[in-house]
Amino acid sequence: MELYPLKFDPVFKERIWGGNKLQTLLHKNVSGESIGESWELSDVNDSLSVVAKGTLKGKTLKELSETYQEAFLGKKVYDTFGIKFPLLIKYIDAKRDLSIQVHPNNDMAKKRHNSFGKTEMWYVMQADEDAELIVGFNQEVTKETYKMHVANNTITELLNFQKVQKGDVYFLPAGRVHAIGGGIVLAEIQQTSDITYRIFDWNRVDAEGNSRELHTALAIDAIDYTVHKNYKTDYTAVENKISPLIDSPYFTTNLIPFTGELTLNHDEKDSFVIYMCVKGNVTIQTENYDETLAFGETLLLPASIKNIKINTDETSELLEVYIK
């Protein structure tokens, strides 16, 4: 069966901090006032993505990897990861602050959880006025200082708060303490891992009065205590050009702002390519297939498809994601 550009049914996650912008802003077909995440591409065992349309409708991401292997994933990706799809792609709506958290690296996650580590990035799609993120520390911190502040419930004094706006990009290597603040909608690209160590949850409780579990002991050894002058990724967006954002061992992400038509060739990529529409609406054309991609939608281009045209009648922006 021939591979074609694939859309998948989102997997929605209700969260204590979630809101309704996935419905009102991204026009997702889901109801509820606390929908925090739309998992667009997932090979996490209890949340497998399923093809939404076409001849492969109903097939899971895992089944496609098993069946088509190199043609679907790319030879280098298949040689490295086998049939495990290596990325987890999400849209996130934070109506309230997420917990302050950290993720383990590959070695620690393999040892403790038999999982990939979790390096990730954020692309801010919408931010309310004065909305903030937490990324890293605002001062030199030792492990002992950190433990003292956690014990005293004053961990926020050590953390770097940054006001954000649409288009801001943050790269979060495993080990970097972080939290999405309330009033932010963003695209998240990460390794396929659902391992999170929760450090502080703003002393909140659920409807039954229960606090969420903290992972204090696990987090201590997972944290990178290095302080950086600048945590935001600087980039230059050029109209009708591929604008590089992040180039890491785990994923490469570019921004494509464009109007009209662009022809793209993926001959040099030995990888699947993911497109996330973060502004406007586009049509993606291959030799035998056309697919529309609206704001807040995601499309996966199998590795065997090398040439596409993208068209838009308005100013649009795509995130392009693949593995080098």
Backbone bond lengths (Angstrom), bond angles and torsions (degrees), N, CA, C in turn:
res aa  C-N    CA-C-N  psi(-1)  N-CA   C-N-CA  omega(-1)  CA-C   N-CA-C  phi
1 M - - - 1.470 - - 1.536 109.21 -
2 E 1.329 115.91 134.05 1.459 120.33 -175.19 1.531 111.40 -73.79
3 L 1.324 115.11 138.07 1.465 120.50 175.83 1.527 109.92 -80.61
4 Y 1.316 115.71 150.88 1.461 122.17 -178.28 1.535 107.93 -147.50
5 P 1.334 118.86 169.10 1.470 120.34 177.42 1.525 110.31 -60.49
6 L 1.329 116.10 128.35 1.466 121.32 -167.33 1.523 112.43 -113.59
7 K 1.327 114.82 131.10 1.462 121.52 166.49 1.527 108.27 -105.07
8 F 1.321 115.74 148.41 1.454 121.60 -179.57 1.526 109.71 -122.90
9 D 1.329 116.25 151.62 1.467 120.16 174.40 1.527 108.95 -70.03
10 P 1.326 117.82 127.56 1.472 119.03 178.43 1.525 111.51 -64.09
11 V 1.328 115.60 149.91 1.465 122.24 172.39 1.524 106.36 -106.69
12 F 1.332 116.76 115.62 1.463 120.70 -174.34 1.524 111.32 -92.99
13 K 1.323 115.22 142.78 1.454 121.64 -178.38 1.527 109.67 -124.38
14 E 1.334 115.54 120.57 1.467 120.13 173.68 1.522 108.33 -77.93
15 R 1.321 116.45 135.33 1.462 121.73 -177.83 1.527 109.86 -135.02
16 I 1.313 116.21 150.84 1.459 121.64 179.92 1.535 111.17 -60.53
17 W 1.332 116.31 -25.99 1.464 122.26 -177.55 1.532 113.01 -101.91
18 G 1.354 117.62 1.45 1.460 121.14 -173.17 1.520 113.11 -77.13
19 G 1.329 115.33 168.48 1.465 121.40 -179.58 1.511 111.64 -135.08
20 N 1.352 116.88 -142.19 1.467 119.93 -179.56 1.527 112.98 -129.12
21 K 1.336 118.03 15.57 1.469 119.73 -178.47 1.527 112.86 -73.59
22 L 1.338 117.81 -20.07 1.461 117.91 174.19 1.533 109.50 -62.82
23 Q 1.355 116.45 -30.60 1.457 120.74 175.83 1.529 111.18 -83.09
24 T 1.334 116.75 -51.00 1.466 120.15 -170.11 1.530 112.93 -78.44
25 L 1.316 117.63 -31.43 1.467 121.02 -177.19 1.525 111.80 -99.27
26 L 1.343 116.44 -45.95 1.465 120.28 -177.07 1.534 112.87 -96.89
27 H 1.347 116.07 -2.48 1.475 122.08 175.05 1.529 112.80 59.61
28 K 1.332 115.63 37.00 1.460 120.11 175.50 1.531 109.82 -74.52
29 N 1.319 115.73 144.40 1.469 121.70 -178.03 1.529 109.26 -87.29
30 V 1.319 115.09 76.90 1.458 120.97 -179.15 1.522 107.68 -150.24
31 S 1.331 116.93 148.40 1.468 120.16 178.61 1.519 109.35 -114.84
32 G 1.317 115.91 154.88 1.456 121.30 179.56 1.513 110.64 130.27
33 E 1.316 115.26 153.80 1.467 120.69 -177.77 1.520 112.45 -100.96
34 S 1.336 118.11 3.01 1.469 120.53 -178.20 1.534 110.90 -135.17
35 I 1.344 116.35 41.00 1.468 120.17 178.16 1.531 107.56 -87.32
36 G 1.317 115.38 108.19 1.460 119.57 -172.84 1.514 114.61 -93.45
37 E 1.359 117.48 -28.89 1.460 119.21 -173.01 1.525 111.19 -139.36
38 S 1.319 114.74 141.20 1.449 122.57 168.33 1.523 107.24 -115.82
39 W 1.336 115.77 107.46 1.465 120.34 179.22 1.524 107.24 -82.89
40 E 1.328 115.86 109.04 1.458 122.39 -173.38 1.527 112.25 -83.59
41 L 1.312 116.04 -38.41 1.468 122.41 177.56 1.509 107.35 -138.74
42 S 1.320 116.73 116.43 1.456 120.27 -175.14 1.524 111.29 -143.95
43 D 1.337 114.66 130.60 1.459 121.59 170.44 1.532 109.78 -114.34
44 V 1.347 116.05 21.85 1.461 121.47 173.30 1.531 107.24 -72.43
45 N 1.312 117.12 132.98 1.469 121.88 -164.90 1.522 115.53 -52.76
46 D 1.330 118.43 -42.10 1.469 118.73 -176.88 1.526 112.52 -92.79
47 S 1.337 117.57 8.51 1.472 121.31 -176.13 1.522 110.78 -143.70
48 L 1.325 116.62 51.16 1.465 120.99 -174.99 1.528 111.53 -73.28
49 S 1.330 116.06 133.66 1.460 121.10 175.54 1.515 110.69 -72.72
50 V 1.349 115.42 143.53 1.465 122.94 -177.78 1.524 108.36 -123.29
51 V 1.340 117.10 135.13 1.470 122.08 179.72 1.527 109.75 -60.45
52 A 1.338 115.73 134.63 1.463 120.93 -171.86 1.523 113.64 -88.61
53 K 1.366 118.14 -26.50 1.469 119.21 -173.08 1.515 110.42 -157.20
54 G 1.340 115.18 168.32 1.454 121.03 178.31 1.519 112.41 88.09
55 T 1.323 116.58 -172.95 1.462 121.83 -175.33 1.522 113.07 -66.66
56 L 1.327 117.31 -20.14 1.468 121.16 179.68 1.532 112.23 -98.84
57 K 1.327 117.23 10.71 1.471 121.06 -179.89 1.527 110.70 -52.34
58 G 1.336 116.13 134.39 1.456 121.77 179.00 1.516 114.17 93.56
59 K 1.339 117.71 -15.20 1.473 120.69 177.22 1.529 109.38 -76.00
60 T 1.327 116.70 142.79 1.459 120.46 177.50 1.521 110.39 -86.51
61 L 1.314 115.14 161.34 1.461 121.30 175.21 1.524 109.76 -56.14
62 K 1.328 116.43 -39.93 1.469 120.95 178.99 1.533 111.05 -63.44
63 E 1.337 117.36 -43.63 1.464 120.36 -179.95 1.525 111.42 -63.66
64 L 1.327 117.41 -38.01 1.470 120.52 178.11 1.521 110.86 -64.63
65 S 1.333 116.64 -42.52 1.466 120.40 178.35 1.526 110.78 -62.55
66 E 1.333 116.65 -41.24 1.467 121.60 -179.46 1.527 111.36 -67.24
67 T 1.329 116.67 -40.53 1.466 121.38 -173.30 1.527 112.35 -79.24
68 Y 1.340 115.99 -45.49 1.466 119.94 -170.55 1.529 113.81 -103.20
69 Q 1.299 117.47 -17.51 1.470 123.56 171.90 1.535 112.04 47.02
70 E 1.336 118.34 -114.41 1.473 121.39 -174.17 1.527 112.39 -61.24
71 A 1.316 117.99 -36.39 1.466 120.86 -179.09 1.522 111.38 -64.78
72 F 1.313 115.55 -30.77 1.469 120.92 -179.80 1.525 111.48 -89.08
73 L 1.331 116.40 -47.89 1.463 121.42 -172.02 1.531 113.31 -91.40
74 G 1.332 117.91 -30.85 1.459 122.75 -167.07 1.523 108.77 101.20
75 K 1.334 116.80 144.84 1.465 120.28 -174.71 1.528 111.84 -62.20
76 K 1.347 116.22 -47.55 1.473 118.96 -177.75 1.524 111.16 -64.21
77 V 1.318 116.27 -40.42 1.468 119.91 178.99 1.526 109.71 -64.21
78 Y 1.337 116.56 -45.23 1.469 120.44 179.16 1.523 111.45 -63.25
79 D 1.346 117.15 -41.81 1.466 120.50 178.67 1.523 111.55 -62.87
80 T 1.327 117.05 -33.78 1.468 121.85 -177.02 1.526 112.47 -82.28
81 F 1.325 116.96 -43.90 1.469 121.03 -169.68 1.523 113.75 -112.86
82 G 1.329 117.52 -5.93 1.452 118.16 -173.93 1.519 110.00 65.49
83 I 1.324 116.98 -140.63 1.469 119.98 -177.22 1.529 112.55 -91.72
84 K 1.328 117.48 6.01 1.474 119.81 177.67 1.524 109.57 -81.42
85 F 1.333 117.32 114.03 1.463 119.55 179.62 1.524 107.95 -65.33
86 P 1.339 118.48 124.83 1.467 120.10 -164.60 1.531 116.49 -86.17
87 L 1.340 118.33 -6.08 1.461 119.72 -177.01 1.529 111.35 -122.11
88 L 1.327 114.55 148.37 1.463 123.45 174.32 1.528 106.48 -119.64
89 I 1.331 116.19 122.23 1.466 122.62 -172.62 1.527 108.74 -114.62
90 K 1.338 116.31 129.75 1.470 120.26 -174.14 1.532 111.08 -139.33
91 Y 1.332 115.06 155.49 1.464 122.77 157.43 1.527 106.78 -111.14
92 I 1.324 115.96 138.13 1.465 121.32 -175.91 1.526 110.43 -124.91
93 D 1.312 115.89 133.16 1.473 123.09 172.82 1.521 108.69 -115.95
94 A 1.322 115.24 108.14 1.467 120.80 177.93 1.529 108.62 -100.77
95 K 1.327 116.17 100.18 1.473 119.30 174.22 1.525 109.30 -75.29
96 R 1.353 114.66 -34.15 1.465 120.89 177.18 1.530 108.53 -124.56
97 D 1.315 116.20 169.54 1.463 120.72 -179.25 1.520 111.08 -62.39
98 L 1.331 116.11 134.95 1.456 119.74 169.46 1.521 109.39 -74.28
99 S 1.324 116.71 165.10 1.462 120.47 174.67 1.520 109.80 -63.81
100 I 1.324 116.18 152.90 1.460 121.29 170.52 1.521 106.89 -76.22
101 Q 1.327 116.31 129.04 1.463 119.39 -168.30 1.519 111.56 -148.44
102 V 1.331 114.13 172.09 1.458 121.66 176.05 1.525 106.99 -150.30
103 H 1.337 115.76 155.23 1.460 120.88 179.24 1.529 109.92 -120.28
104 P 1.331 117.75 145.65 1.466 120.76 179.21 1.526 111.96 -76.16
105 N 1.338 115.92 158.10 1.462 120.42 175.17 1.533 110.28 -80.94
106 N 1.324 115.93 179.51 1.470 120.25 -175.27 1.524 112.87 -57.90
107 D 1.331 116.28 -46.88 1.465 119.78 -176.09 1.524 111.38 -62.96
108 M 1.327 115.89 -46.81 1.460 120.40 -178.43 1.526 111.17 -67.38
109 A 1.333 116.74 -41.66 1.469 120.35 -178.88 1.523 111.00 -66.74
110 K 1.329 116.53 -37.11 1.470 120.21 178.04 1.531 110.07 -64.76
111 K 1.335 115.32 -45.05 1.459 121.10 -176.90 1.537 111.33 -67.03
112 R 1.344 115.71 -44.74 1.467 119.67 -173.21 1.529 113.67 -86.50
113 H 1.336 116.85 -34.03 1.466 119.56 -168.82 1.530 113.69 -130.59
114 N 1.331 117.59 0.61 1.470 121.78 -173.76 1.529 110.40 51.35
115 S 1.322 115.56 49.78 1.465 122.92 -174.76 1.525 109.35 -136.53
116 F 1.340 116.08 163.49 1.459 119.87 165.39 1.523 108.57 -65.60
117 G 1.325 116.20 157.17 1.455 120.56 166.93 1.524 109.36 -72.29
118 K 1.339 115.27 -173.20 1.458 117.34 -175.84 1.522 110.63 -138.38
119 T 1.323 114.58 88.54 1.467 121.65 166.08 1.514 106.37 -94.40
120 E 1.333 116.58 140.22 1.463 119.67 -175.55 1.524 110.93 -146.70
121 M 1.339 115.16 173.73 1.471 120.85 173.60 1.523 108.51 -143.63
122 W 1.341 114.23 157.71 1.464 121.60 176.76 1.523 110.11 -121.68
123 Y 1.326 115.92 140.63 1.461 122.78 167.57 1.519 106.89 -122.66
124 V 1.324 117.25 115.48 1.473 121.84 -175.29 1.528 109.40 -76.20
125 M 1.336 116.51 122.10 1.468 122.50 -179.49 1.523 112.25 -97.28
126 Q 1.325 116.10 -30.26 1.470 120.76 178.14 1.520 107.87 -158.07
127 A 1.324 115.37 140.71 1.471 119.80 178.13 1.519 109.05 -142.72
128 D 1.329 115.83 129.90 1.461 120.22 173.64 1.525 109.51 -65.80
129 E 1.311 115.65 162.16 1.469 120.10 178.81 1.534 110.20 -58.74
130 D 1.325 115.67 132.83 1.478 124.06 179.06 1.533 113.79 68.88
131 A 1.331 118.05 11.68 1.473 119.68 176.55 1.530 109.84 -64.36
132 E 1.343 115.83 145.91 1.464 121.18 -174.80 1.525 111.44 -132.24
133 L 1.324 114.47 153.21 1.453 122.95 167.59 1.514 108.96 -113.64
134 I 1.309 116.28 158.68 1.462 121.70 168.74 1.526 107.50 -110.86
135 V 1.321 115.97 124.60 1.465 121.28 178.40 1.524 108.42 -141.04
136 G 1.323 117.29 112.57 1.454 122.03 174.36 1.524 113.86 73.41
137 F 1.333 114.23 -167.93 1.470 122.06 -177.40 1.525 111.10 -102.96
138 N 1.337 116.22 156.87 1.463 121.02 178.56 1.525 112.45 -102.30
139 Q 1.332 117.21 3.76 1.466 121.76 -178.90 1.529 108.46 -160.61
140 E 1.336 115.32 165.71 1.461 119.48 176.41 1.536 109.37 -62.16
141 V 1.322 116.06 133.28 1.466 120.85 -175.41 1.526 109.09 -133.21
142 T 1.315 116.29 131.60 1.466 120.48 170.64 1.524 108.80 -96.91
143 K 1.299 115.80 165.35 1.460 120.57 177.63 1.529 110.29 -60.16
144 E 1.329 116.02 -37.96 1.476 120.70 -178.88 1.528 110.67 -67.85
145 T 1.344 116.19 -42.60 1.472 120.10 178.30 1.524 110.27 -62.54
146 Y 1.303 114.91 -44.30 1.456 120.16 179.39 1.534 110.48 -58.20
147 K 1.332 117.16 -49.23 1.471 121.10 -178.42 1.528 111.15 -60.66
148 M 1.328 116.98 -38.35 1.463 120.82 179.71 1.538 110.36 -63.39
149 H 1.342 116.75 -44.03 1.467 119.92 -178.89 1.530 111.77 -69.01
150 V 1.318 117.40 -34.67 1.464 119.64 175.93 1.529 109.70 -64.01
151 A 1.324 115.96 -45.32 1.464 120.72 -179.68 1.525 111.72 -62.67
152 N 1.342 116.61 -34.67 1.467 121.52 -177.84 1.529 113.42 -89.11
153 N 1.342 116.75 1.25 1.468 120.68 -179.25 1.529 112.26 64.62
154 T 1.333 116.69 30.39 1.470 120.83 -178.13 1.532 111.33 -121.61
155 I 1.318 116.83 26.72 1.462 120.58 -175.43 1.530 112.13 -60.32
156 T 1.338 117.98 -29.67 1.465 119.95 -176.92 1.530 112.08 -64.08
157 E 1.339 117.54 -21.53 1.473 120.05 178.54 1.530 112.01 -64.20
158 L 1.326 117.04 -22.98 1.469 121.25 -176.72 1.526 112.93 -94.14
159 L 1.323 117.51 -6.76 1.456 120.23 -167.05 1.528 113.02 -98.56
160 N 1.328 114.36 151.35 1.459 122.43 -178.37 1.534 109.79 -92.09
161 F 1.334 116.37 111.25 1.464 122.82 176.85 1.534 108.73 -95.21
162 Q 1.340 116.37 134.60 1.459 119.94 179.11 1.519 110.93 -134.14
163 K 1.339 115.55 127.60 1.461 119.84 173.88 1.531 108.39 -70.25
164 V 1.333 116.33 143.97 1.459 119.46 -174.61 1.523 111.18 -130.01
165 Q 1.324 113.96 162.33 1.460 121.77 174.57 1.517 109.56 -143.77
166 K 1.331 115.74 169.38 1.457 120.25 -178.97 1.533 110.36 -53.38
167 G 1.334 115.32 137.14 1.458 120.46 177.79 1.510 114.65 94.12
168 D 1.346 118.03 -10.59 1.467 119.76 178.02 1.520 110.10 -67.64
169 V 1.333 115.86 143.09 1.458 122.75 -178.27 1.526 109.38 -125.98
170 Y 1.328 116.02 134.60 1.467 121.74 176.69 1.524 109.20 -131.53
171 F 1.324 115.79 130.62 1.454 122.44 174.47 1.520 107.55 -100.62
172 L 1.337 116.04 131.41 1.462 121.56 -173.64 1.524 109.50 -125.39
173 P 1.329 116.86 85.25 1.465 118.04 175.82 1.519 110.41 -62.81
174 A 1.322 116.72 151.68 1.463 120.59 176.19 1.518 108.78 -50.89
175 G 1.345 115.98 136.57 1.458 120.70 -179.77 1.517 114.11 102.03
176 R 1.335 118.04 -14.75 1.471 120.15 -179.21 1.535 109.70 -88.52
177 V 1.315 116.58 122.73 1.468 122.35 178.22 1.530 108.97 -66.45
178 H 1.338 116.73 138.71 1.463 119.05 -176.16 1.527 111.22 -161.04
179 A 1.332 115.38 165.81 1.468 122.59 172.32 1.518 108.54 -164.12
180 I 1.336 116.04 138.42 1.460 120.85 171.85 1.522 107.76 -82.64
181 G 1.340 116.31 133.28 1.456 120.44 179.37 1.516 112.12 -88.01
182 G 1.319 116.49 162.62 1.453 122.14 178.88 1.519 111.65 -62.54
183 G 1.352 115.90 146.09 1.457 121.13 177.98 1.515 114.13 88.84
184 I 1.343 117.72 20.20 1.464 121.24 -176.54 1.527 110.06 -127.21
185 V 1.329 115.12 135.02 1.463 122.31 169.60 1.524 107.22 -115.59
186 L 1.330 117.26 130.48 1.464 118.83 -177.77 1.521 111.73 -146.45
187 A 1.320 113.77 162.05 1.463 122.22 170.60 1.516 107.63 -94.62
188 E 1.331 116.45 133.42 1.462 121.42 179.75 1.524 109.15 -121.25
189 I 1.321 114.77 129.15 1.466 122.78 177.52 1.515 106.65 -118.56
190 Q 1.326 117.69 128.79 1.457 119.53 -173.88 1.525 110.97 -152.86
191 Q 1.323 114.79 166.38 1.448 119.49 169.54 1.530 109.60 -63.58
192 T 1.329 115.83 155.49 1.459 120.19 177.89 1.524 109.43 -72.85
193 S 1.320 114.35 93.13 1.461 121.75 -179.57 1.515 108.19 -158.63
194 D 1.312 115.91 141.66 1.461 119.74 174.86 1.529 109.80 -119.26
195 I 1.341 116.03 31.56 1.470 121.44 -178.50 1.532 109.58 -94.66
196 T 1.306 116.02 114.45 1.472 122.29 178.86 1.516 109.46 -129.75
197 Y 1.328 116.28 131.98 1.471 121.49 172.84 1.524 107.78 -102.04
198 R 1.321 115.27 112.38 1.471 121.37 -178.37 1.529 108.83 -84.36
199 I 1.336 116.06 124.86 1.467 122.13 -175.76 1.530 111.76 -97.96
200 F 1.340 116.02 -43.03 1.469 121.27 -177.00 1.522 107.57 -153.20
201 D 1.332 117.01 136.97 1.466 120.56 -175.34 1.524 111.88 -125.43
202 W 1.339 116.34 32.23 1.471 122.09 173.09 1.524 112.62 59.94
203 N 1.345 116.78 23.74 1.476 122.80 177.02 1.529 113.26 58.90
204 R 1.329 117.24 25.11 1.464 118.52 -177.66 1.531 110.72 -89.83
205 V 1.338 113.71 160.92 1.463 120.95 179.98 1.523 108.59 -130.38
206 D 1.338 115.49 161.09 1.461 119.76 178.25 1.526 110.32 -85.22
207 A 1.335 115.63 -172.37 1.480 120.80 -176.19 1.520 112.14 -61.35
208 E 1.332 116.88 -25.23 1.473 120.67 178.72 1.521 112.61 -91.93
209 G 1.335 116.61 4.01 1.459 120.00 179.11 1.517 114.43 83.92
210 N 1.338 117.38 12.94 1.463 121.34 -178.87 1.529 111.46 -95.08
211 S 1.322 115.43 137.44 1.472 120.81 172.96 1.518 108.69 -79.81
212 R 1.340 115.85 151.09 1.460 118.99 174.33 1.527 109.63 -77.27
213 E 1.309 115.13 151.66 1.467 121.23 -177.66 1.525 110.92 -63.28
214 L 1.329 116.05 136.51 1.460 122.15 171.93 1.532 108.56 -102.93
215 H 1.334 115.56 155.42 1.466 120.89 -176.17 1.531 109.15 -123.15
216 T 1.323 115.13 53.58 1.466 121.98 -170.87 1.524 112.62 -57.45
217 A 1.316 116.97 -49.69 1.462 120.49 -175.70 1.526 111.30 -67.55
218 L 1.334 117.05 -41.77 1.463 120.72 179.71 1.529 111.64 -64.55
219 A 1.339 116.23 -36.84 1.463 120.46 -175.16 1.522 113.02 -69.11
220 I 1.331 117.15 -34.50 1.476 120.98 -172.07 1.522 112.30 -53.87
221 D 1.327 116.91 -45.94 1.462 120.26 -177.76 1.524 112.81 -83.63
222 A 1.331 117.15 -12.85 1.470 120.30 -179.48 1.529 112.17 -85.66
223 I 1.337 117.53 -19.49 1.466 121.48 -171.68 1.524 112.10 -77.82
224 D 1.333 114.99 137.08 1.462 122.05 167.44 1.535 106.53 -92.19
225 Y 1.320 116.79 114.30 1.470 121.22 -174.34 1.531 112.99 -86.96
226 T 1.332 117.86 5.86 1.464 121.32 179.68 1.528 110.67 -64.74
227 V 1.332 116.73 138.16 1.468 122.03 176.28 1.528 108.89 -100.59
228 H 1.327 116.70 136.14 1.464 121.66 179.15 1.527 109.60 -116.81
229 K 1.337 115.54 148.30 1.470 119.59 178.81 1.521 111.26 -69.09
230 N 1.313 116.54 -36.17 1.460 120.29 -176.72 1.522 109.39 -138.23
231 Y 1.309 116.79 124.75 1.461 121.17 -179.14 1.528 111.95 -99.85
232 K 1.322 117.09 -17.84 1.466 120.18 -178.94 1.525 110.18 -80.86
233 T 1.328 116.64 143.24 1.464 121.75 177.92 1.526 109.49 -84.19
234 D 1.318 116.51 120.63 1.466 121.23 176.24 1.531 109.08 -85.02
235 Y 1.313 116.20 137.20 1.464 120.16 177.15 1.516 109.46 -153.63
236 T 1.323 115.68 164.07 1.454 121.87 177.01 1.521 108.52 -118.40
237 A 1.327 116.15 119.97 1.462 121.10 178.42 1.518 109.31 -91.81
238 V 1.334 116.69 122.63 1.463 122.17 -178.89 1.525 108.74 -115.97
239 E 1.319 116.21 124.02 1.460 122.11 -177.80 1.528 110.80 -56.22
240 N 1.336 115.26 133.74 1.473 122.98 177.90 1.523 113.43 62.99
241 K 1.328 116.44 23.72 1.463 122.10 175.81 1.525 109.16 -130.35
242 I 1.334 115.89 156.68 1.462 120.57 172.70 1.518 108.30 -82.02
243 S 1.330 116.56 115.74 1.467 122.61 -175.17 1.527 109.19 -104.91
244 P 1.345 118.96 111.65 1.467 121.05 -177.36 1.524 112.24 -65.12
245 L 1.351 115.85 137.12 1.466 122.09 175.34 1.526 110.63 -112.45
246 I 1.332 117.15 -62.94 1.467 122.98 -174.83 1.528 109.40 -130.81
247 D 1.317 115.95 132.69 1.461 121.04 174.75 1.525 107.05 -129.50
248 S 1.327 116.53 100.31 1.460 121.38 -175.83 1.521 109.09 -128.25
249 P 1.335 117.93 168.11 1.465 119.51 175.93 1.528 113.09 -64.35
250 Y 1.327 117.23 -18.27 1.468 121.46 -173.19 1.519 112.55 -96.41
251 F 1.308 117.62 -31.52 1.463 122.38 176.65 1.529 108.91 -166.37
252 T 1.327 114.36 153.81 1.460 122.66 171.58 1.517 107.13 -115.59
253 T 1.325 116.88 132.02 1.464 120.87 -178.97 1.524 109.88 -128.95
254 N 1.330 115.41 130.47 1.460 122.77 175.26 1.521 109.45 -120.22
255 L 1.338 115.57 157.07 1.461 122.41 171.85 1.525 107.77 -108.20
256 I 1.331 115.82 133.02 1.466 120.29 176.29 1.526 108.75 -120.14
257 P 1.350 117.51 97.70 1.467 120.00 174.06 1.535 108.45 -91.78
258 F 1.323 117.71 127.00 1.462 116.89 -175.84 1.529 112.25 -156.93
259 T 1.326 114.03 161.59 1.460 122.87 168.50 1.526 106.63 -131.58
260 G 1.337 116.31 155.13 1.459 119.11 179.97 1.514 112.14 80.72
261 E 1.353 115.92 -128.08 1.463 120.69 -174.60 1.518 111.22 -131.33
262 L 1.324 116.18 140.94 1.465 122.38 173.68 1.519 108.62 -129.88
263 T 1.335 116.06 141.37 1.459 121.71 172.98 1.521 108.09 -106.79
264 L 1.323 116.32 127.41 1.469 121.13 -177.30 1.524 109.83 -121.42
265 N 1.325 115.30 138.82 1.455 121.88 178.48 1.526 109.49 -120.34
266 H 1.332 116.34 131.19 1.467 121.39 -176.35 1.532 112.43 -112.68
267 D 1.322 116.79 24.02 1.468 120.41 -178.92 1.522 112.68 -55.73
268 E 1.337 116.55 -36.06 1.471 119.69 -175.61 1.528 112.23 -82.03
269 K 1.308 117.16 -8.82 1.466 120.58 179.98 1.519 109.82 -94.59
270 D 1.288 116.81 126.72 1.468 121.10 174.27 1.524 107.15 -104.22
271 S 1.330 114.90 60.25 1.468 120.81 -172.74 1.519 109.60 -159.89
272 F 1.335 115.73 153.86 1.461 120.86 161.84 1.528 108.20 -58.06
273 V 1.335 116.73 159.49 1.466 121.52 175.60 1.527 107.53 -129.90
274 I 1.328 115.75 132.92 1.467 122.20 179.75 1.527 108.64 -108.32
275 Y 1.334 116.07 135.78 1.461 121.03 173.66 1.521 109.21 -117.92
276 M 1.331 115.13 128.10 1.465 122.43 174.73 1.525 107.22 -115.92
277 C 1.322 116.73 124.54 1.466 120.10 -179.61 1.527 109.21 -86.56
278 V 1.325 116.58 108.20 1.467 121.41 -176.17 1.531 112.64 -105.44
279 K 1.342 115.90 3.29 1.466 120.93 171.60 1.523 107.92 -165.51
280 G 1.333 116.52 137.76 1.449 120.89 173.92 1.515 114.20 77.81
281 N 1.324 115.60 -154.85 1.466 123.90 178.83 1.518 107.99 -144.48
282 V 1.324 117.44 141.27 1.464 120.40 -177.66 1.528 110.05 -136.05
283 T 1.332 114.53 162.49 1.459 121.90 169.14 1.523 107.67 -117.35
284 I 1.316 115.88 133.05 1.459 121.20 178.08 1.527 107.67 -111.59
285 Q 1.344 116.33 124.61 1.462 121.73 -175.52 1.529 110.38 -117.77
286 T 1.331 115.01 134.45 1.463 121.03 167.80 1.527 106.74 -114.15
287 E 1.314 116.14 -175.46 1.465 119.48 -177.95 1.517 111.95 -59.15
288 N 1.338 116.29 -35.19 1.465 119.46 -173.37 1.525 114.33 -122.07
289 Y 1.332 117.93 8.78 1.466 118.09 -169.11 1.526 110.19 -154.28
290 D 1.338 115.94 138.18 1.467 122.67 172.61 1.520 108.34 -118.54
291 E 1.328 115.91 140.83 1.465 120.44 177.19 1.521 109.29 -142.60
292 T 1.333 116.38 132.25 1.464 120.02 175.08 1.523 109.46 -85.90
293 L 1.304 115.26 152.00 1.463 121.49 178.56 1.524 107.44 -138.06
294 A 1.326 115.52 108.22 1.462 121.26 -177.98 1.529 110.43 -89.19
295 F 1.303 115.99 165.13 1.466 122.30 175.67 1.530 109.77 -50.71
296 G 1.338 116.43 126.22 1.451 120.55 179.34 1.515 114.10 86.53
297 E 1.336 118.03 7.15 1.460 120.64 176.48 1.534 110.09 -104.61
298 T 1.340 114.96 164.38 1.460 122.30 -176.34 1.525 109.33 -134.98
299 L 1.317 115.93 142.86 1.459 121.71 179.86 1.524 109.41 -134.20
300 L 1.335 115.80 140.94 1.455 121.05 177.24 1.529 109.14 -111.52
301 L 1.318 115.84 124.66 1.454 123.06 177.53 1.530 108.48 -100.06
302 P 1.331 118.28 112.62 1.463 119.48 178.85 1.526 111.75 -57.91
303 A 1.334 116.20 153.81 1.465 121.69 -174.25 1.525 112.61 -62.08
304 S 1.328 117.51 -26.26 1.464 120.36 -177.42 1.528 113.27 -73.97
305 I 1.319 117.97 -14.26 1.467 121.51 178.69 1.527 108.24 -92.97
306 K 1.332 116.05 118.06 1.471 120.21 -170.92 1.526 113.96 -107.76
307 N 1.311 117.80 -22.60 1.471 119.73 -174.76 1.523 110.38 -126.17
308 I 1.323 115.58 128.48 1.466 120.67 176.76 1.533 109.78 -139.06
309 K 1.324 114.46 157.68 1.460 121.65 168.16 1.517 107.39 -117.47
310 I 1.323 116.25 138.86 1.461 119.93 174.09 1.526 108.31 -119.32
311 N 1.333 115.28 134.95 1.463 122.06 -177.07 1.517 109.86 -127.33
312 T 1.328 115.34 147.79 1.465 120.17 172.99 1.515 109.33 -151.25
313 D 1.342 115.99 148.46 1.462 121.74 176.37 1.518 111.71 -96.36
314 E 1.325 116.23 1.82 1.462 120.69 -178.76 1.517 108.39 -141.70
315 T 1.317 117.05 173.93 1.456 119.74 175.41 1.521 108.20 -70.74
316 S 1.323 116.35 119.53 1.466 121.36 -175.96 1.519 109.96 -128.67
317 E 1.329 115.67 163.18 1.468 121.34 178.50 1.525 109.25 -139.40
318 L 1.327 115.02 133.95 1.454 121.82 174.65 1.528 109.78 -118.74
319 L 1.322 116.30 141.36 1.448 120.61 162.02 1.527 107.11 -91.14
320 E 1.325 116.30 130.95 1.465 122.42 177.96 1.522 107.73 -111.75
321 V 1.333 116.45 123.89 1.472 121.11 -172.81 1.525 109.52 -128.69
322 Y 1.323 116.68 133.41 1.473 121.50 175.21 1.513 108.77 -156.70
323 I 1.329 116.38 178.72 1.460 121.42 179.76 1.524 108.78 -116.30
324 K 1.318 116.84 126.30 1.480 120.63 -177.81 1.506 110.09 -75.76
